Amino acid sequence: MKKIIVIAFIIISFQLHAQQFIPIWPNGKKPNFNGVIVQDSITNRVWKVGTPGFYAFIVQPEENSGTAVLICPGGGYERLAYLQSGVSLAKWYNSHGISAFVLNYRLPNQPDLVNRKIVPLQDAQRAMKVIRTHAAEWNIQTDKIGVMGISAGGHLASWLSESQEDVSVIKDALDTVSYHPNFMVLLSPVISLGKYTHLGSRNNLLGADTTKAEIEKYSNELHVNPKVPPTFIVHAYNDPAVNVRNSLMLYNALVENNVNASLHIFPQGGHGIRLYDNPGSTELWTNLLEAWLKEMNFFTPVPFK
């Protein structure tokens, strides 16, 4: 069994490195940088990000639906599980004609930062701007660019969707490009940094500053507004790592703000809901996501030729 896992990891790693990696910041203009040099550290997880950017999984024109999604991998703001919660999902989107971009965002525990708390948001905002800027080149419709977040990546995705302050401005041509996603997909998301938080995510993002004011500032259920895009949420009732109440609190806030949201809580799946081979009814989540994207007119399949 171990041999099979190792071989699969080698194959996926080879495929990943064959993908085009696109840095999101121009040389010398990466914000929130204190001068300490950090080398990219990538094994089966990303541990340090020296060059923020994304791996581009762009669908060929004849199969391209015009829809795209920026994927924010999870990892508790300590690391990025870019294979399981990045590459595999990108391949699923590609199989449906949807281009996908797996974000390598800087982690708050890195030593090269001035302000640890805002760095994931800076990278996510800039990534959305880069995708929109290249929309024509990549056959993407600018009003059909979504964001997906898994676990702590769900905190980042919902933060991006709610944010009303542009923290990615660096006085270049992309400053005027919108960073707001057109739809949001969340899988087992960290949302709150309060009572029901994932402690690892909170501690890695906020460090020692866990005052009530800071916890509320970065608890996304408290900052939902009517401009948040339509949202699709999946969670498992028996998730031992991220309490299902995170999704419930966000859903309630979305409804209060008249945001069209779809919530699916399954009995099983824990914190490891996958694309395939899920227990019981959890196996249906990708079918539901595909149907929702079609229903909301974010995705129109390309006819088979």
N, C-alpha and C positions, 0 to 999 in steps of 0.2 A: 504493500500500500504506500509506504514512504517513497519508494522508487517512482511510482506513478505520479505522486504529488510533485516530486522534484522535477520530473520530465515536463509535467504540465506547467510548472513555474518557469522553466527554461523557455518553453515555447511561447508563453504569454509575454515574457520579458523580451524575447527576440522581436515579437510582433510590435510591442510598445516602442522599442527603440527604432523600429522601422518607420514609425509614424513621425510626421513632421512636428517638431517642438518649436513653438513660437513664443519667444520672450515678449512680455507685455510692456516692459519699460525700456526706453531708449538708453543707450550707454551713458552713464554718469548722471541720470535723472531719476533713479529709483528713490522714491520718497521714504522718509522715516528710516534713513540709513545713518548709522553713527560712525562709519568708517572701518568697523571690524569686518574682516573678510571671512565669509562663511562659504565653505565648499558644499555643493550639493551632495547629500548623503542618501543614496537610494539602494535598498536591497529588495526584500519583498514588501517593504514599507518605505515611505519617504520620511527621513528623520530630520533633515535640515534642507532648506531651500535657499540656495545662494542666488539662483536666477529664477525669479517668479515667471510663470508662463503657463501655457497649456499644450497638451498633446491634441492635435487636430485630427479628428476622424471624419473626414469630409466625404459625403456621398457623391458618387459620379453623377454627372448631369442627367443621364438617361433614367436614373432611379431616384433622383433628388426630389423630395416633396416640397422643398423650400422652408421646412421647419428645422430649427436648430435648438440645442440645449447645452448650457454650460453646467458641467457636473462638478460639484464640490464634495470630494471624498471625505469620509469620516476618519476618526482616529483620536478623538478626545482633545483636539488642539495640541496634542503632543507629537503626533506623527500623521501620515496620510496613508490610508489603506487603499492605495491607488489601483491595485489590481481588482480586488473584490468589489469595491465601491466606486470604481472609476472605469477601468478598461472594459470589464465584462458588461457593464451597463451601456457603455458607448457602442459596443458591438451589437447589443440588442437594439438600440435606437437605429443604428446603421441598417440593420436587417429590415427596418420599416421605412427606410428612405429618409431618415432624420439624421442630420449631421450632429456630431457631438464633440465637445471640447472638455477634456479632463484637466481641471485646474490644479496646478502646483502652487498653492498659496503659502506664503511665509507663515511660520508657526510662532505663536507669541512667546515661546520659551527660548527663542534664538538670541544669541549675544550681540547681534548686529543691529538692534532696533533702538530707536529713541523712545517710541511709545508702543509698548507691546499690545495694548488693548485694541488699537484700530487697524493694525497691519493686515489681518485677514480681509477686512472690508475694503481696504485700499486696493488690494490685489483683485478682489472679486469685481469691484466697480470698473477698474481698468480693463479687466478681461472682457466684460460685456461691451465696453466701448470699442475694443479692438475687433470683436466679432462683428459689431454693427458696421464698423468702418470697412470691413472686407466683405460685406454682405453680397454685393454684386458679383465680386470675383468668385465667391463660393456658392452662388446660386441660392442665397438665403433671403427670405422675405423679412424685412426689418421689423414687422409687427408680429412675427411668429418666432421670437427668440425667447426661450424659457430658461429657467434655472432649476436644477435638481440638487438636493442636499441629503446626505445620508448621515445619521447620527449627529456628531458635532458639525458636520458639513450642512446639516439641516438648520442648525443655528445660524451658520453663515448665510445660507440661502434665504432664510426668512429675514435676517438682518438686512441683506441686500435689497430685498423686496420692500421693506418698510422704510429704508433710510431716505431721509429728505435732505441730508447734507452731503455734498460731494467732497469726500476726503481724498480723492484721487487726482485733484487738479495739480498740474505741474507746469502750466503755462506753455502748452503746445496745442496742436490742432485738434486733439481729442477732447480738450476741455469742454467743448460745447456739445459733444455727442452724449446721448442719453445712456445711462447705465441701468435703467429700470427694465426688468424682465417683463415679458408679456404673459407668462404663466409660471406657476411654481409647482414642483413635485417634491414631496418630502417623504422620506422613508426612515421610520424609527427616529424622528428628529429630537435633538436637544432643543428646547425652546426657552424654558425658564431657568434662571440661575438662582431661584429661591428654594422653597421647601422641597420641591420635587426634582431638583436638578441632578445632573450627573456630576458628581463632585470633581472628578478628574478634569472635565471640560471647564468647569468654573474656575478651578484653581490654576489651570494652565493659562486661561485667558486673563484673569484678573490678578493673578499672583497673590500677594499677601493682602491686597486691598479688597476685602470682602465686607465693606461697610454696606449698610442698608441702601444708601443712595446709589452706590455703584452696582449693587445687585439689581436694583430696579432699573437702572439705566440700560443694562445689557440683558434684561429679561424681555424677550420679544413679544410675549403675550400682552405686555403693557403698552406696546407702541404700534399696534395695528392701526391703520388708517384706511379710509375708503379708496386710496390709490393703490393698495396692495392688489396684485393681479389674481385672477382665478387660480384656485389652489386645490391640489389633489394630495391627500395625506393617507399614508399607510402605517399602521403600527400593530404590534402584537400585544394582546392583553397580558401575556406572561413574560414580557420583556423584563429581565432581571437587572439590566444596566440603566436603561432610560425609562423612567416611569411613564406609563401610558397617559397619565394626566398631562404630560407636556403637550401631546397632540390635542387632548380634550380642551385644555385652556386656550390653545391657539384657535381651534375651531370655533369656540364660543366667541372669542374676540372678533374673528372674521365675520361671523353672522351678525354681531352687534354693529359692525361697520358696513353691512350690506355687501360684503365680498362673496362672490359665488364660490363656494367651497364644497368639496366632496371628501368625506371622512370614512375610512375603512379600517375598523379594528377587528382583527382576527383572533380567535382563541389561542392559537399556537404560533410558533415562529421564533420566540425569544428575541434576542438582539441580533439574530443572524438570518433575517429574511433574505432569501436568495432569489435569483431569477427562476431557478428550476428546483425540483425535488423538495418543495416545502411541505410541511405537514398539513393534512386536511384541506380546509377551504382556503388557506393562505396561498395555495398554489394558483389561485385565480387572480392574484393581484395584478399581474402584468396584462392579462386580458382586460381587466377593468380599466387600467391605465390607458391602453390603446383605444378602448371604446370612449373613454372620457375625452381624450385628445381629439378624436373625430367629432364627438358630440359638441364640443366647445369650438369647433372650427379652427383648431390650431394645427390640424393635420389632415391632409387629404391624400390618401394613397395614390401612388403613381400607377396607372394601369399597366399590367404586364404585357410586354411586347414580344 
